[in-house]
Amino acid sequence: MKFYIHKEGITSILIVLIFIILLNILVFKWLNIHQYFKAIILGLSLVFVIFIISFFRVPIRKLTYNDSQIISPADGKVVVIEKVICKEYNLGECWQISVFMSPFNVHRNLSPITGKLVYSKYFPGKYLVAWHPKSSELNERWSIVLQNASGKVLCKQIAGAVARRIVNYGIVGEELQQNQEYGFIKFGSRVDVLIPITCKILVELNEPVKGGVTALAQFN
């Protein structure tokens, strides 16, 4: 599969490469250890480099565009489908669909609908594991609300136990197109999508989804 490296990963990858090169120079030139252990260190170094590059990859894929559907903003697995009362933006009763992103998933976030960005707010917080029931309320997070003729959709980027940096490019008042990139979360994390209660859910619990491809729900 063809892919490119996300801009958020360039600095991280360069730092890792420099560290790995210096580490292996030290091991092979200055440490008096058996060749077997040197080979293990080299092998683990290469695996780590491959992992970091893989984490910041952005696959080139055919995206789904449908004004009547809410497309997944992230790659991962559906871990929550439930009715909730959204107090943050006074959306009332709505569906919450949560997608958990492991460190092996693609971590850029895409707009699930075409709409005007009417709300954006950052919340500092804890770093509970991303699948913890209280992570939506207690963890560091960044929420945006998109609005169009079909309704309002709230997307919440949530940091996890490992993820310590949420990037959000959204600007209140601008129009986001469906599948337009609006953010990135480094390492394991989660995205909550809160949608109108009248929507028809199109996914199931534990179903793997792809950002920009899988339809989570349909407007009615």
N, C-alpha and C positions, 0 to 999 in steps of 0.2 A: 504494500500500500504506500502511495506517495504521501509525504508529509513535509512540513517545514517547522523550524524552531520558533516558538513564540518569543516575542520581544522581551517578555518578562524573564526569560530564561538565559539570555545571552550572558549577563554578568555572572549569574550563578554557575553556569557551565564553565566559563573562563576561570573562575576561582577554583572550582573543583579540579580542572585540568592542571592548573599550576601546582596545586597541592599534591596531586597524584604524581606528577612528574618529579617534584622535589623529593617526595617520600621514596619513590623507587630509586632515584639516584643515591639517596642515603643508604637504602637497603643493599643495593648491589655494589656500591663502591666502598662503603665505610663500615658496614656491619659484618662481623665475622660469624655468620650463621650458615647452616647447611643449605645447599642449593635447593633442596626440596622445599624449605620454608620460604626461600626467596620466590620460588615459582608460585607458591600459594598466595603470597602477598601480591604478586603481579596479577594473578588471576582474579583475586578479589577486587583489585583496583580497576581492572577492565570491566568487571560486572557492575561496579558502582558507577563508572562513567556511563555505561550503556543505560543504566537505570535513570540517571539524571537527564540524559538526552531524551529518553523515552517519556519522562514525566512532562517535559516542556514541548513535546511534539504536538502538532496540530495536523491531523490527517486531512487530506483533500478528499472530500466526499460530496455526493449529490445530496443537497439539502431539500427539505420539505417546505413548500410555501402554500399556505391555505388560510385565507382570512377567517374561515369558520372554525379553525382549530387552534389549540394552544399547544405549541411544540416544546418539547423538553429543552430547558436552557442549559442542561449539563449531561455529560456521560455518567453512567453509574447504574445503581440498582434502586428501584422503588422500595422504600422502607416504611413509608407511612401513607395511608389513604384514609382520611377521617374528616368528619365535620367538626369545625371549630368556630368559635366566636372571635373574630379579628378585632382586637381593641386598638391596635397600633394605629391604624388609619381609618377606624370606624367603618369597616366594610360589613359589619354584622356577621351573620352566619354564612360560612363559605366552606368550600372543600379545600383541604390542605393535602397536597401531594409532595412528599419529600424524597429527594434523590440523594443517596449517599455515594460520594466519590472516594474510592480507595486511592492510595498512592499510584496505582497502575492505570488509573483512568486519565482521560484528557481533562484538563482543569480550566479551560477557558469557559466563560459563561455567555450565553447568547440570549437575545430578546425573544421571549416565547410568542409574542404577537407584534403586529405593527401598531404603534400607538404613541401618544404624547407622554413624556415622562413628567408626572405631576408631583412626585414626591421622592426624596432621596435623603436617607439619614443613616449615619454611622453610630453604632452602639458599642462602646468598650465592654468587655466582660470576661468571663472565665474561659477555660479551654477543656471542657468536658469532652469525652469521646463523642464524635459527631452523631452516632446513632442513639445517644442518651436522650430519653424523652424530654428532658428539661433544656437540652442544648439550644432549642429554638428561642428560649426566653432568657437564658443565663449566659450563653457564650458570646464572645465577640462576634458581631454581625453587621451587615450592611443591607438595608432594605430600600427597594425602589418600587414605585407604583406606576404602571402603564395604563393609560385610558384610551379607549376608542369607542366607536358607536355600539359595540357589543357588550361593553362593560369595563370593569377595572380588574387588573391582575397585579398582585403583589409578589415580588420575587425577593427572597431573603438569602443572601450569601452568609453562611455560618462557618466560623472557624472550628477546627477540631482539636484533638489533643496534640497533634503534630503541627497542623496548619497554624501559622502565626502571622500571616500577612494576607489581607484581603485587598484586592485592587478593584476599584470601581471607576469607570470612565464616564458614567452617565451625568448629564447636566440637566437640571430641572428646566422644563420649557422646550427642550428639543424633541424632535420626532425620531423615534427609533423604528427601524424597519425590522420585520420578522427575521430572526437569525442574525441580526447585527450583533457583533461582539460588544458587550458592555462591561465585562470584568474578568478577573482571573483570581483563583485562590490557590496559594502554594501549599502543596502536599494534601494529605487526607482531609476531607471536608464534606459539606452538605449544602444543598440548596432546597429551600422550601418554596413551593409555588401555591399561593392562595388565590382561588378562582371563584366566580359566582356559583352559588349553590344550585343554580338551574342548569349548570353544565353537565354534559354526559361524560362520565369517566371512561377512558379507552384503554387504561392499563390496569395491571393487577399487582398485588404485593409481590415483592421479590423478582419482579420482571426487570431484566436488563434494558436500559434505554440508551439512546445515543442523542447527544445534543445536536439540535438543528435537524434531526431526522424523525425521531419518534413522536407521534402525537399523543399527548397526555390526556387531552379532553377535547370536547367539542362544544361550542356555544349553541344554545337553544334559543 
